[in-house]
């Protein structure tokens, strides 16, 4: 597909659960900007694939932001990764005897990237074994899910302080309330909405801490 992906994996030979990561701003934030966080997560025994759902941002297929079928795009990317990660991508990166076990697929998102995952799961909730919403936001997630999937709703203390990065009624508290058990709510003190991104040159420091 048109979408770029960046993959982090353990170096020890073995079979690991894959995690597909949808970046913030509904996929407009580059997955590469989360490389430090994804690298750290891979160290715990996961194969992390960050995907740029909108790439190039203004291609012939999308024209304007919002036209593309994002839930369908996420599902297509998962299918493409299932077909190519073990056969092409990992060997192409020099991984030796490292493979993904797709029956253990997990999903992860940051911020508005959760919107795409929620819509896709509402259409096909059996595609993944678990989902982690990192400081999630969604304009489509307004009622409880009609199914159960193990889920984490993660949020930060500073996201609700000015300048707001999370809107009341659309934050990780809302996600947790609407999820069906088993579910976990995590609140991290002293951190803000964008602290899981790499330090991006040119960003005002307030957006890194709030």
C-alpha positions as CSV (number, residue, x, y, z in Angstrom):
1,X,0.0,0.0,0.0
2,X,0.9,3.7,0.0
3,X,1.5,3.6,3.7
4,X,5.0,3.6,5.3
5,X,5.7,1.6,8.3
6,X,8.5,1.5,10.9
7,X,9.2,-1.8,12.7
8,X,11.0,-2.5,16.0
9,X,11.6,-6.0,17.2
10,X,13.5,-8.0,19.8
11,X,17.0,-9.3,18.7
12,X,16.7,-12.6,20.5
13,X,15.4,-15.3,18.1
14,X,11.8,-16.3,18.8
15,X,8.2,-15.7,18.0
16,X,6.6,-12.6,19.4
17,X,3.2,-10.9,19.5
18,X,2.9,-8.2,16.9
19,X,1.5,-4.8,17.8
20,X,0.2,-2.4,15.1
21,X,0.4,1.3,16.2
22,X,-1.8,4.1,14.9
23,X,-0.2,7.5,15.5
24,X,-2.0,10.6,16.7
25,X,-4.0,13.2,14.8
26,X,-5.9,10.3,13.1
27,X,-2.7,9.1,11.5
28,X,-1.3,12.4,10.3
29,X,1.5,12.4,12.9
30,X,4.4,10.4,11.6
31,X,5.0,7.1,13.3
32,X,8.7,7.8,13.2
33,X,8.1,10.5,15.8
34,X,7.3,7.8,18.3
35,X,10.4,5.7,17.6
36,X,11.8,6.0,21.2
37,X,8.6,4.8,22.8
38,X,8.2,1.9,20.2
39,X,11.8,0.9,20.7
40,X,11.3,0.7,24.4
41,X,8.1,-1.4,24.1
42,X,9.8,-3.8,21.7
43,X,12.4,-4.5,24.4
44,X,9.6,-6.1,26.5
45,X,9.1,-8.8,23.8
46,X,6.9,-7.3,21.2
47,X,7.2,-6.6,17.5
48,X,5.9,-3.0,17.1
49,X,4.8,-1.8,13.6
50,X,4.1,1.9,13.5
51,X,2.1,2.8,10.4
52,X,1.6,6.2,8.7
53,X,-2.1,5.9,7.7
54,X,-1.9,9.1,5.7
55,X,1.1,9.0,3.4
56,X,1.5,10.9,1.3
57,X,-0.8,13.3,3.1
58,X,-2.2,14.8,-0.1
59,X,-2.2,11.9,-2.6
60,X,-4.7,11.3,-5.4
61,X,-6.6,8.8,-3.2
62,X,-7.4,11.3,-0.4
63,X,-7.3,14.8,-1.9
64,X,-8.5,16.3,1.4
65,X,-8.1,15.1,5.0
66,X,-11.1,13.0,6.0
67,X,-12.1,11.5,2.7
68,X,-10.3,8.3,3.1
69,X,-12.0,5.3,4.8
70,X,-9.7,5.1,7.8
71,X,-11.2,2.0,9.5
72,X,-10.8,0.2,6.2
73,X,-7.3,1.6,5.8
74,X,-6.3,0.2,9.2
75,X,-7.7,-3.2,8.4
76,X,-5.9,-3.2,5.0
77,X,-2.6,-2.3,6.6
78,X,-3.0,-5.1,9.2
79,X,-3.7,-7.6,6.4
80,X,-0.7,-6.3,4.4
81,X,1.6,-6.6,7.4
82,X,0.3,-10.1,8.1
83,X,1.3,-11.1,4.5
84,X,4.7,-9.3,4.5
85,X,6.1,-8.8,8.0
86,X,7.5,-12.3,8.4
87,X,8.3,-13.0,4.8
88,X,9.8,-9.6,3.7
89,X,10.1,-6.8,6.2
90,X,11.8,-8.6,9.1
91,X,14.3,-10.5,6.9
92,X,14.9,-7.3,5.0
93,X,15.9,-5.6,8.2
94,X,18.3,-8.3,9.1
95,X,16.2,-10.1,11.7
96,X,17.4,-13.7,12.3
97,X,14.8,-16.2,13.4
98,X,12.5,-13.5,14.6
99,X,8.8,-13.8,13.6
100,X,5.4,-12.5,14.5
101,X,2.6,-14.7,15.8
102,X,-0.5,-13.0,14.2
103,X,-3.0,-14.9,16.3
104,X,-1.7,-12.8,19.2
105,X,-2.1,-9.4,17.4
106,X,-2.4,-6.3,19.6
107,X,-3.4,-2.8,18.6
108,X,-2.2,0.5,20.0
109,X,-2.9,4.1,19.3
110,X,-2.1,7.6,20.5
111,X,-4.6,10.5,20.8
112,X,-7.0,10.7,17.8
113,X,-5.4,7.6,16.3
114,X,-7.8,5.8,18.6
115,X,-10.7,7.0,16.4
116,X,-9.6,4.7,13.5
117,X,-9.1,1.7,15.8
118,X,-12.5,2.1,17.5
119,X,-14.3,2.3,14.2
120,X,-12.4,-0.7,12.8
121,X,-13.1,-2.8,15.9
122,X,-16.7,-1.9,15.8
123,X,-16.7,-3.5,12.3
124,X,-14.4,-6.5,13.1
125,X,-13.5,-6.9,16.8
126,X,-12.0,-10.3,16.4
127,X,-9.0,-9.0,14.5
128,X,-7.0,-8.4,17.7
129,X,-6.5,-10.0,21.1
130,X,-6.1,-6.7,23.0
131,X,-5.9,-2.9,22.5
132,X,-4.0,-0.1,24.3
133,X,-5.4,3.4,23.9
134,X,-2.7,5.9,24.9
135,X,-4.4,9.1,25.8
136,X,-7.2,8.4,23.4
137,X,-9.6,10.7,21.7
138,X,-12.5,9.9,19.3
139,X,-15.4,11.8,17.8
140,X,-17.2,8.6,16.9
141,X,-17.0,6.7,20.2
142,X,-20.1,7.9,21.9
143,X,-21.7,4.7,23.3
144,X,-20.4,1.5,25.0
145,X,-18.8,-1.1,22.8
146,X,-21.1,-4.0,22.2
147,X,-18.3,-6.5,22.7
148,X,-15.4,-7.3,25.1
149,X,-11.7,-7.0,24.3
150,X,-9.0,-6.6,26.9
151,X,-8.1,-2.9,26.9
152,X,-5.9,-0.3,28.5
153,X,-6.9,3.3,28.7
154,X,-3.9,5.4,29.5
155,X,-3.8,9.1,30.4
156,X,-1.6,11.8,31.8
157,X,-2.1,14.4,34.5
158,X,-1.2,17.4,32.5
159,X,-3.4,16.7,29.5
160,X,-6.3,18.4,31.2
161,X,-4.4,21.5,32.1
162,X,-4.1,24.6,29.8
163,X,-3.3,24.5,27.0
164,X,-5.7,21.6,26.7
165,X,-4.7,18.6,24.7
166,X,-7.7,16.5,25.8
167,X,-11.3,17.6,25.8
168,X,-13.6,16.8,28.7
169,X,-16.0,14.1,27.6
170,X,-13.6,12.8,24.9
171,X,-10.6,11.9,27.0
172,X,-9.3,8.6,28.3
173,X,-11.8,8.6,31.2
174,X,-14.6,8.5,28.6
175,X,-12.9,5.6,26.8
176,X,-12.6,3.7,30.1
177,X,-16.2,4.2,31.0
178,X,-17.4,3.0,27.6
179,X,-15.1,-0.1,27.4
180,X,-16.4,-3.5,28.4
181,X,-14.4,-5.6,31.0
182,X,-11.6,-6.6,31.1
183,X,-10.3,-3.1,31.1
184,X,-7.6,-1.1,32.9
185,X,-7.4,2.7,33.6
186,X,-3.9,4.2,34.1
187,X,-3.2,7.8,35.0
188,X,0.4,9.0,34.9
189,X,1.3,12.0,37.1
190,X,3.8,14.6,36.0
191,X,3.5,13.9,32.3
192,X,1.6,15.4,29.4
193,X,-0.2,14.4,26.2
194,X,2.9,14.6,23.8
195,X,5.5,13.2,26.2
196,X,5.5,9.8,24.4
197,X,6.7,11.5,21.2
198,X,10.3,12.0,20.5
199,X,11.7,15.5,21.1
200,X,10.8,17.1,17.7
201,X,13.0,20.1,16.7
202,X,11.0,23.3,16.4
203,X,8.1,22.3,18.7
204,X,7.3,24.7,21.5
205,X,8.3,23.0,24.7
206,X,4.8,23.5,26.2
207,X,3.4,21.0,23.7
208,X,5.9,18.4,24.9
209,X,4.8,18.7,28.5
210,X,1.0,19.4,28.2
